[in-house]
Amino acid sequence: MPQSTEISSLTINRLSVYLRGLRALQSQNIQRISSSEMARRFQLSAAQIRKDLAQFGELGIRGVGYDVSHLRQKLESQLGLDREHRAVIVGAGNIGTALARFPGLNSGSFKVVALFDNDPSRIGDDLGELKVSSSQDLKAVVRETGAEMAILAVPAEAAQENYEALADAGIKAVLNFAPVQIKERPETRVKTVDLLIFLEELASTLR
């Protein structure tokens, strides 16, 4: 994503939702759409859509709406999805192997290029097109594949040291599934996915 435009994480999340909607529209051969119609179809706010998209210039025409193809290309560029992002997965347990099989990580802009574990009984196992590699080979594989992202699917007690190894290997962004907050280094961003937090949030609404 261009560094000249500062976009909040909440806005980025909404742009991702808009992009999914635009892809659905293109699959239906819809070429133009208004913000009001987007809001109706995807249960969004028309005012919020217009506000978010206005950050990137005059993308729509009053009374005509947005060109779906052009808007999709613009959002893909803003989200850095106009090129391939290669990722590695560290941790070949249940979560890691499930993510390696997830179609969304091997289509479009994302491609999983390697899977690592430090358990000798798992090293060498085949998982589709991937073979589980030793964590000791992390730096060499990252260099060979050009990976820039990583998914961390290890126990909480091993998360920080594996994050450090990823950062040392040149990985620029890490999606962390370990149930622990990682101390982040400036050169390697971290986003933690803690499913329990979301369940607890939902549980609070059931009181």
C-alpha positions as CSV (number, residue, x, y, z in Angstrom):
1,M,0.0,0.0,0.0
2,P,1.4,3.4,-0.8
3,Q,3.0,5.0,2.2
4,S,1.9,8.5,1.3
5,T,-1.7,7.7,2.3
6,E,-2.3,7.1,6.0
7,I,-5.4,4.9,6.4
8,S,-6.8,3.7,9.7
9,S,-7.1,0.0,10.4
10,L,-10.9,0.3,10.7
11,T,-11.0,2.0,7.2
12,I,-8.8,-0.8,5.8
13,N,-11.2,-3.4,7.2
14,R,-14.1,-1.6,5.5
15,L,-12.2,-1.3,2.2
16,S,-11.7,-5.1,2.3
17,V,-15.5,-5.6,2.7
18,Y,-16.1,-3.2,-0.2
19,L,-13.7,-5.1,-2.3
20,R,-15.3,-8.4,-1.7
21,G,-18.6,-6.8,-2.6
22,L,-17.2,-5.4,-5.9
23,R,-15.8,-8.8,-6.8
24,A,-19.3,-10.3,-6.3
25,L,-20.8,-7.6,-8.5
26,Q,-18.3,-8.3,-11.3
27,S,-19.2,-12.0,-11.1
28,Q,-22.8,-10.9,-11.8
29,N,-21.6,-8.7,-14.7
30,I,-22.7,-5.5,-13.0
31,Q,-20.7,-2.6,-14.4
32,R,-21.9,0.4,-12.4
33,I,-23.4,0.8,-8.9
34,S,-24.3,3.6,-6.6
35,S,-23.2,3.9,-2.9
36,S,-26.8,3.4,-1.9
37,E,-27.2,0.2,-3.9
38,M,-23.9,-1.1,-2.5
39,A,-25.1,-0.3,1.0
40,R,-28.4,-2.1,0.3
41,R,-26.8,-5.2,-1.2
42,F,-24.1,-5.7,1.4
43,Q,-25.7,-4.3,4.6
44,L,-23.4,-1.3,4.8
45,S,-23.7,2.5,5.3
46,A,-24.0,4.5,2.1
47,A,-22.6,7.6,3.9
48,Q,-19.6,5.6,5.2
49,I,-18.9,4.2,1.8
50,R,-18.9,7.6,0.2
51,K,-16.7,9.0,3.0
52,D,-14.2,6.1,2.8
53,L,-13.9,6.2,-1.0
54,A,-13.6,10.0,-1.1
55,Q,-10.2,9.7,0.4
56,F,-8.9,8.4,-2.9
57,G,-10.3,11.1,-5.2
58,E,-13.4,11.4,-7.3
59,L,-14.1,7.8,-8.0
60,G,-17.8,8.1,-8.6
61,I,-20.1,10.3,-10.7
62,R,-23.1,11.9,-9.0
63,G,-26.3,10.3,-10.4
64,V,-24.3,7.6,-12.2
65,G,-22.4,5.8,-9.5
66,Y,-19.1,4.0,-9.5
67,D,-17.5,2.0,-12.3
68,V,-17.2,-1.4,-10.6
69,S,-14.1,-2.5,-12.5
70,H,-12.2,0.7,-11.9
71,L,-13.2,0.9,-8.2
72,R,-12.1,-2.7,-7.7
73,Q,-8.7,-2.0,-9.3
74,K,-8.3,1.2,-7.2
75,L,-9.1,-0.6,-3.9
76,E,-6.8,-3.6,-4.8
77,S,-4.0,-1.1,-5.4
78,Q,-4.7,0.7,-2.1
79,L,-4.7,-2.6,-0.2
80,G,-1.5,-3.8,-1.9
81,L,-3.4,-6.6,-3.6
82,D,-2.3,-5.8,-7.1
83,R,0.7,-8.1,-6.7
84,E,1.5,-11.5,-5.3
85,H,2.4,-11.8,-1.6
86,R,4.3,-14.9,-0.7
87,A,3.8,-16.3,2.9
88,V,5.3,-19.0,5.1
89,I,3.5,-20.8,7.9
90,V,5.4,-21.6,11.1
91,G,3.8,-24.5,13.0
92,A,2.5,-27.6,11.2
93,G,0.0,-28.5,13.9
94,N,-3.8,-28.5,13.5
95,I,-4.1,-24.7,12.9
96,G,-1.1,-24.5,10.6
97,T,-2.1,-27.4,8.4
98,A,-5.7,-26.2,8.2
99,L,-4.4,-22.7,7.1
100,A,-2.1,-24.3,4.5
101,R,-5.1,-26.0,3.0
102,F,-7.3,-22.9,3.1
103,P,-8.1,-21.8,-0.5
104,G,-8.0,-18.1,0.3
105,L,-4.3,-18.3,1.1
106,N,-3.5,-19.8,-2.3
107,S,-5.5,-17.7,-4.6
108,G,-5.6,-14.1,-5.7
109,S,-2.8,-12.1,-4.2
110,F,-1.6,-14.7,-1.6
111,K,0.5,-17.8,-1.9
112,V,1.8,-20.0,0.8
113,V,5.3,-21.1,-0.3
114,A,6.6,-23.0,2.8
115,L,5.5,-24.7,6.0
116,F,7.9,-25.1,9.0
117,D,8.0,-27.1,12.2
118,N,10.6,-28.1,14.7
119,D,9.1,-31.6,15.4
120,P,11.2,-34.2,13.8
121,S,8.2,-36.5,13.3
122,R,6.5,-33.8,11.1
123,I,9.5,-32.6,9.1
124,G,9.3,-34.0,5.6
125,D,5.6,-34.7,5.6
126,D,3.8,-33.7,2.4
127,L,0.8,-31.3,2.6
128,G,-0.5,-30.9,-0.9
129,E,2.2,-29.1,-2.8
130,L,4.1,-28.3,0.3
131,K,6.6,-30.3,2.3
132,V,7.1,-29.5,6.0
133,S,10.6,-28.0,6.4
134,S,12.7,-27.8,9.5
135,S,12.5,-24.4,11.3
136,Q,16.3,-24.3,11.1
137,D,16.0,-23.8,7.4
138,L,13.7,-20.7,7.8
139,K,16.1,-18.0,6.8
140,A,17.4,-19.9,3.7
141,V,13.9,-20.7,2.5
142,V,12.6,-17.1,3.0
143,R,15.5,-15.9,1.0
144,E,15.0,-18.5,-1.8
145,T,11.2,-18.0,-2.1
146,G,11.1,-14.2,-1.6
147,A,8.5,-14.6,1.2
148,E,7.6,-11.4,2.9
149,M,4.7,-12.5,5.2
150,A,4.3,-15.2,7.7
151,I,1.5,-17.0,9.7
152,L,2.5,-18.0,13.2
153,A,0.6,-21.1,14.5
154,V,2.7,-22.2,17.4
155,P,2.0,-22.6,21.2
156,A,2.0,-19.4,23.2
157,E,5.3,-20.1,24.9
158,A,7.0,-20.4,21.5
159,A,5.5,-17.4,19.8
160,Q,8.0,-14.7,20.6
161,E,11.1,-16.7,19.7
162,N,9.6,-17.8,16.4
163,Y,8.5,-14.2,15.7
164,E,12.1,-13.1,16.3
165,A,13.4,-15.8,13.9
166,L,10.9,-14.6,11.3
167,A,12.0,-11.0,11.7
168,D,15.7,-12.0,11.5
169,A,14.9,-13.8,8.3
170,G,13.5,-10.7,6.7
171,I,9.8,-11.3,7.1
172,K,7.9,-7.9,7.1
173,A,4.5,-8.9,8.4
174,V,3.2,-11.7,10.7
175,L,-0.3,-12.9,11.4
176,N,-0.2,-14.5,14.8
177,F,-2.6,-17.2,15.9
178,A,-0.8,-17.9,19.1
179,P,-2.9,-16.8,22.1
180,V,-0.3,-14.3,23.3
181,Q,0.7,-10.7,22.6
182,I,4.0,-10.5,20.9
183,K,6.6,-7.7,21.5
184,E,6.8,-6.2,18.0
185,R,9.9,-5.0,16.2
186,P,9.6,-1.9,14.0
187,E,10.5,-3.7,10.8
188,T,8.1,-6.6,11.2
189,R,4.4,-5.8,11.8
190,V,2.2,-8.2,13.8
191,K,-1.5,-8.8,13.8
192,T,-2.8,-11.2,16.4
193,V,-5.9,-13.3,15.8
194,D,-7.3,-14.5,19.2
195,L,-10.6,-16.4,18.6
196,L,-11.3,-16.5,22.3
197,I,-11.5,-12.7,22.5
198,F,-14.2,-12.7,19.8
199,L,-16.1,-15.5,21.5
200,E,-15.9,-13.6,24.8
201,E,-17.2,-10.4,23.1
202,L,-20.2,-12.4,21.7
203,A,-20.8,-14.0,25.1
204,S,-21.0,-10.6,26.7
205,T,-24.0,-9.8,24.5
206,L,-25.9,-12.9,25.7
207,R,-26.2,-11.7,29.3
